[in-house]
Amino acid sequence: MTVTTTVNLDSLLCVNLTPPPLLYKKTLNPNTSSPAEPSKRLTLHKSNMASKEPDHEHREDDDAPAADDEDTGAQVAPIVRLEEVAVTTGEEEEDAILDLKSKLYRFDKDGNQWKERGAGTVKLLKHKKTGKVRLVMRQSKTLKICANHYVLATMTVQEHAGNDKSCLWHASDFADDELKDELFCIRFASVENCKSFMETFREVAESQKSTEENKEASAAAGLLEKLSVEEKEAKDKVEEKDVKAKEETETKEDTKKVDDSEKKDGEPAST
């Protein structure tokens, strides 16, 4: 037995797809109070639903991978061409025997207080020809000279009281392009660096003592040699004067003898 069921599509659409009241009012025919045709209501309802649903369209631009930068081979010439300039530091003829990071202070006599001179690298530089050693310190960023003086045999360095990372010494400094007697205090990051600085400073001072003694001995030897040469020259001059005087005396005596002999013979003394 077969059962056939007939469904009215218009009534089904009206029941399931009834538009909201606002939309329903907009679809009323102005001449009649009956609603618009079901097909029209369905179309309007779907358009309204489409306007409320979020946009899930697939955008190829968003999912497309970013293109890699391609090398086009184009070369752009610089607007300003800078030439390399040779920079001299004044340390080309010197070898560094010590190079440590530190902070330098100097004692202000007028204010009776310590003032910071700069933080940077302190070096002991030995000249390749003369053998002299000088202490040079520059600030880390500006490279401004904080200290610049020779390490002499008369200089002594001692540990700062109450701080085993610092030490003191006196020097005639030339950092400001003029000699100034300064009392320096230098502080290191560790006790080992401070000890290394003091030991090297003292060794240099001792080596300068022997150098100065050798120079003094050489100067004394040169002076003695000069005096001996001068004495010899003076002696030679005296002897030369004596010889000349003796020759003149002999010449006078010979002339006198000749005159006497001529007088005895009755001849004139002179022709």
C-alpha positions as CSV (number, residue, x, y, z in Angstrom):
1,M,0.0,0.0,0.0
2,T,1.5,3.4,-1.0
3,V,0.8,6.6,0.9
4,T,1.2,9.9,-0.9
5,T,1.6,13.1,1.1
6,T,1.2,16.5,-0.6
7,V,3.1,19.4,1.0
8,N,2.2,23.0,0.2
9,L,5.6,24.7,-0.4
10,D,4.2,28.2,0.0
11,S,2.8,27.4,3.5
12,L,6.0,25.7,4.5
13,L,8.0,28.7,3.5
14,C,5.7,31.0,5.3
15,V,6.0,29.0,8.5
16,N,9.8,28.4,8.6
17,L,11.1,31.5,6.9
18,T,8.9,34.2,8.4
19,P,10.9,37.4,8.4
20,P,11.3,39.5,11.5
21,P,8.6,42.0,12.2
22,L,10.6,45.0,11.0
23,L,11.3,43.2,7.7
24,Y,7.8,42.0,7.4
25,K,6.5,45.6,7.7
26,K,8.8,46.7,5.0
27,T,7.5,44.0,2.6
28,L,3.8,44.9,3.1
29,N,2.0,46.1,0.0
30,P,0.9,49.7,0.6
31,N,-2.4,49.0,-1.1
32,T,-3.4,45.9,0.8
33,S,-2.8,44.6,4.3
34,S,-1.7,41.1,3.0
35,P,1.9,40.2,3.1
36,A,4.0,40.1,0.0
37,E,4.5,36.9,-2.0
38,P,6.4,34.2,-0.3
39,S,9.2,34.2,-2.9
40,K,9.8,37.8,-2.3
41,R,9.8,37.4,1.5
42,L,12.3,34.6,1.2
43,T,14.6,36.7,-0.9
44,L,14.4,39.6,1.5
45,H,15.0,37.3,4.5
46,K,18.0,35.8,3.0
47,S,19.5,39.1,2.1
48,N,18.9,40.3,5.7
49,M,20.6,37.2,7.1
50,A,23.5,37.7,4.7
51,S,23.9,41.2,6.0
52,K,24.1,40.1,9.6
53,E,26.4,37.1,9.1
54,P,30.2,37.9,9.3
55,D,32.1,38.0,6.1
56,H,34.0,34.7,5.7
57,E,35.2,35.3,2.2
58,H,38.5,33.8,1.4
59,R,41.0,36.5,0.6
60,E,43.9,35.4,-1.4
61,D,45.9,38.5,-0.5
62,D,45.9,37.6,3.2
63,D,47.0,34.0,2.7
64,A,49.5,34.7,0.0
65,P,53.1,34.4,1.3
66,A,55.2,37.5,1.4
67,A,57.4,37.7,-1.6
68,D,61.2,37.6,-0.8
69,D,63.3,40.6,-1.5
70,E,64.8,40.1,-4.9
71,D,68.3,41.4,-5.8
72,T,67.8,43.6,-8.8
73,G,71.5,44.2,-9.2
74,A,71.0,48.0,-9.1
75,Q,73.9,50.0,-7.6
76,V,73.4,53.3,-6.1
77,A,76.4,55.7,-5.9
78,P,76.9,57.5,-2.6
79,I,76.1,61.2,-2.5
80,V,79.1,62.0,-0.4
81,R,82.4,60.1,-0.8
82,L,84.5,60.0,2.4
83,E,88.2,59.4,2.1
84,E,90.2,57.5,4.6
85,V,92.3,59.8,6.9
86,A,95.3,58.6,8.8
87,V,95.0,59.4,12.5
88,T,98.1,59.6,14.7
89,T,97.9,59.1,18.4
90,G,101.5,59.9,19.3
91,E,102.0,56.3,20.5
92,E,103.3,54.9,17.3
93,E,107.0,54.8,18.5
94,E,106.0,53.3,21.9
95,D,105.2,49.8,23.2
96,A,102.5,49.3,25.9
97,I,103.8,47.4,28.9
98,L,100.6,47.9,30.9
99,D,97.0,48.4,29.8
100,L,94.2,48.4,32.4
101,K,90.7,49.9,32.8
102,S,90.4,52.3,35.7
103,K,89.1,55.6,37.1
104,L,91.4,58.5,37.8
105,Y,91.0,61.2,40.4
106,R,93.1,64.3,41.2
107,F,93.3,66.2,44.5
108,D,91.9,69.8,44.3
109,K,94.0,71.9,46.7
110,D,91.7,74.8,46.6
111,G,88.6,72.8,47.4
112,N,90.5,70.3,49.6
113,Q,88.7,67.4,48.0
114,W,89.1,64.7,45.3
115,K,87.7,65.3,41.9
116,E,87.1,62.8,39.2
117,R,89.4,63.2,36.2
118,G,87.9,60.5,34.0
119,A,87.2,56.8,33.5
120,G,89.1,54.8,30.8
121,T,92.3,52.9,30.1
122,V,95.6,53.7,31.8
123,K,98.8,52.7,29.9
124,L,102.5,52.6,30.6
125,L,104.3,53.2,27.3
126,K,108.0,52.6,26.7
127,H,109.7,54.4,23.9
128,K,111.5,52.1,21.4
129,K,114.6,54.3,21.1
130,T,115.1,56.3,24.3
131,G,113.7,53.7,26.7
132,K,111.7,56.3,28.6
133,V,108.3,55.3,30.0
134,R,105.3,57.6,30.3
135,L,101.9,57.1,31.9
136,V,99.0,58.0,29.6
137,M,95.3,57.7,30.3
138,R,92.4,58.5,28.0
139,Q,88.6,58.7,28.7
140,S,86.8,55.6,27.2
141,K,84.4,57.5,24.9
142,T,85.8,60.9,24.1
143,L,89.5,59.7,24.2
144,K,90.4,62.9,26.0
145,I,93.7,62.7,27.8
146,C,93.3,62.5,31.6
147,A,97.0,62.0,32.5
148,N,100.2,62.3,30.6
149,H,103.6,62.3,32.3
150,Y,106.9,60.4,32.5
151,V,107.6,57.9,35.2
152,L,110.8,59.1,36.8
153,A,113.2,57.5,39.2
154,T,112.2,59.8,42.0
155,M,108.5,58.8,41.8
156,T,106.9,56.5,44.4
157,V,103.4,54.9,44.4
158,Q,101.6,53.8,47.5
159,E,98.4,52.1,48.4
160,H,95.4,54.3,49.4
161,A,94.5,54.0,53.0
162,G,91.3,52.1,53.5
163,N,90.9,51.0,49.9
164,D,93.0,48.2,48.6
165,K,91.8,48.8,45.0
166,S,93.3,52.3,44.8
167,C,96.8,53.8,45.0
168,L,98.4,57.3,45.0
169,W,101.4,59.1,43.5
170,H,102.7,62.6,42.7
171,A,103.7,63.7,39.2
172,S,104.3,66.7,37.0
173,D,101.4,66.2,34.6
174,F,101.2,67.6,31.1
175,A,97.5,66.6,30.3
176,D,96.4,70.2,30.0
177,D,99.3,71.3,27.8
178,E,101.2,72.7,30.7
179,L,103.2,71.2,33.6
180,K,101.2,70.9,36.8
181,D,102.1,69.2,40.1
182,E,99.3,66.8,40.7
183,L,98.4,64.3,43.3
184,F,96.7,61.4,41.5
185,C,94.5,58.6,42.9
186,I,93.6,55.7,40.6
187,R,91.0,53.0,41.3
188,F,90.7,49.6,39.6
189,A,87.9,47.1,39.5
190,S,89.9,44.4,41.4
191,V,92.7,44.2,43.9
192,E,94.8,42.2,41.4
193,N,94.8,45.0,38.9
194,C,95.8,47.5,41.5
195,K,98.7,45.4,42.6
196,S,99.8,44.8,39.0
197,F,99.8,48.5,38.4
198,M,101.9,49.3,41.5
199,E,104.4,46.6,40.8
200,T,104.9,47.7,37.2
201,F,105.1,51.3,38.2
202,R,107.9,50.6,40.8
203,E,109.8,48.4,38.3
204,V,109.8,51.2,35.8
205,A,111.0,53.7,38.4
206,E,113.8,51.4,39.3
207,S,114.8,50.9,35.7
208,Q,114.8,54.6,35.2
209,K,117.2,55.0,38.1
210,S,119.8,52.8,36.5
211,T,119.2,54.6,33.2
212,E,119.8,58.0,34.9
213,E,122.9,56.6,36.6
214,N,124.3,55.4,33.3
215,K,123.5,58.8,31.8
216,E,125.2,60.6,34.7
217,A,128.2,58.4,34.3
218,S,128.3,58.9,30.6
219,A,128.0,62.7,31.1
220,A,130.8,62.6,33.7
221,A,133.0,60.6,31.4
222,G,132.3,63.0,28.6
223,L,133.1,66.0,30.8
224,L,136.4,64.5,31.9
225,E,137.3,63.7,28.4
226,K,136.5,67.3,27.4
227,L,138.6,68.7,30.2
228,S,141.5,66.5,29.3
229,V,141.3,67.7,25.7
230,E,141.1,71.3,26.8
231,E,144.1,70.8,29.1
232,K,146.0,69.2,26.3
233,E,145.2,72.0,24.0
234,A,146.2,74.5,26.6
235,K,149.5,72.7,27.2
236,D,150.2,72.6,23.5
237,K,149.5,76.3,23.2
238,V,151.9,77.0,26.1
239,E,154.6,74.9,24.5
240,E,154.0,76.6,21.2
241,K,154.4,79.9,22.8
242,D,157.6,78.8,24.5
243,V,159.0,77.6,21.2
244,K,158.1,80.9,19.5
245,A,159.7,82.9,22.4
246,K,162.8,80.8,22.2
247,E,163.1,81.2,18.5
248,E,162.6,85.0,18.8
249,T,165.3,85.1,21.5
250,E,167.7,83.1,19.4
251,T,167.0,85.3,16.4
252,K,167.7,88.5,18.4
253,E,170.9,87.0,19.7
254,D,172.1,86.1,16.2
255,T,171.2,89.6,15.0
256,K,173.2,91.1,17.8
257,K,176.2,89.0,17.1
258,V,176.2,89.9,13.5
259,D,176.0,93.6,14.3
260,D,178.9,93.3,16.7
261,S,181.1,91.6,14.2
262,E,180.3,94.2,11.6
263,K,181.3,97.0,14.0
264,K,184.6,95.4,14.6
265,D,185.4,95.2,10.9
266,G,184.6,98.9,10.5
267,E,181.7,98.2,8.1
268,P,178.4,99.8,8.5
269,A,176.0,97.9,10.6
270,S,173.4,98.0,7.8
271,T,173.4,98.2,4.0
